[in-house]
Amino acid sequence: MNRVSNHLRRLAGRLFADNGEQARFIEALVQPQEYDRAVLWVRPRPPEVAFERKPPLAWQPEFVDRAPPHERPGLDPLHDAGWYYCLDLSSVFAAMALSAAGPQPDVVVDVCAAPGGKATFAWRLLQPIQLAANEVIGKRTGVLIANLRRCGVAPAAVVSRDSSRLAEAWPSSADVVIVDAPCSGQSLLARGKDSPGCFHPATINMNSNRQKRILANSAALVAPGGWLAYMTCTYSPKENEEVLGWLLKKFPHFAPAAVPALAGHESSLADFPCYRLWPQDGHGAGAFTALLRNESDAPRREFRLDALPTIWVAGDAENRP
């Protein structure tokens, strides 16, 4: 059992006006449960699978299955053979913001890509001509490359550069930019993991400032008419709605977009479209997600993959869905 800190109680009070909902939220963090597992099929689903499949949720795409907690689809031979990617159901919810971005973009850039779940989801959903997956922490690029290679994600490339370098090399050239931002990781508690200091104001402020810097650089990548998807796995409004509010003021040519697939999950903490999944609802440890469109009429720039050194490149896909 996790301890109920005063910081957690204050956060619950800010998130929910109802005392009962505050209590349910806190209980989900201090008494963590096992959530359903998500299976993202990157190849056509076979007629029979070796794990139990639960009925799909309203926002669940057709290429994702939901398996109960006792199942271990990651141990099935089809997993090692690259037929699917296992990820948290909350990650599927967050990535569904991309469903409103339109199909088959030329270029998708995932700015904070490791371990590869959002990049694989974007590739499966949008089928871009080119996917560029970036991970600034060098020791995390190995698992990113391994997952993309195993799942046959291609054409794709992996780079490892700070977001400021991406903005310099690929300005105004990406149709879709994904920022699964580093955060205080408060939802780790709902998954039964440790996240020391995640509710402390100093931790939240540090992450909020880091997110703003990454988002500002990432906004520079988005071509006119393109899309910027922002998501976190934390609950603090200062790392979610307030960060997006800051971005919309700093870059007024970006406009928030509604995501029909997530209707019913709109955040009550903002006056623009953004979406929340709460741990107490039982479908994942929690997530925040939003989609913005670049409404600028500035000229689009050419995307040049060779403007940055790559550490892994895959050519044409052999098993594109």
Secondary structure, 3 states (H helix, E strand, C coil): CCCCCHHHHHHHHHHCCCHHHHHHHHHHHHCCCCCCEEEEECCCCCCCCCCCCECCCCCCCCCEEEECCCCCHHHCHHHHCCCEEEEEHHHHHHHHHHHHCCCCCCEEEECCCCCCHHHHHHHHHHCCCEEEEECCCHHHHHHHHHHHHHCCCCCEEEECCCHHHHHHHCCCCEEEEEEECCCCCHHHHHHCCCCCCCCCHHHHHHHHHHHHHHHHHHHCCEEEEEEEEEEECCCCHHHCHHHHHHHHHHCCCEEEECCHHHCCCECCCCCCCCEEECHHHCCCCCEEEEEEEECCCCCCCCCCHHHCCCCEEECCCCCCC
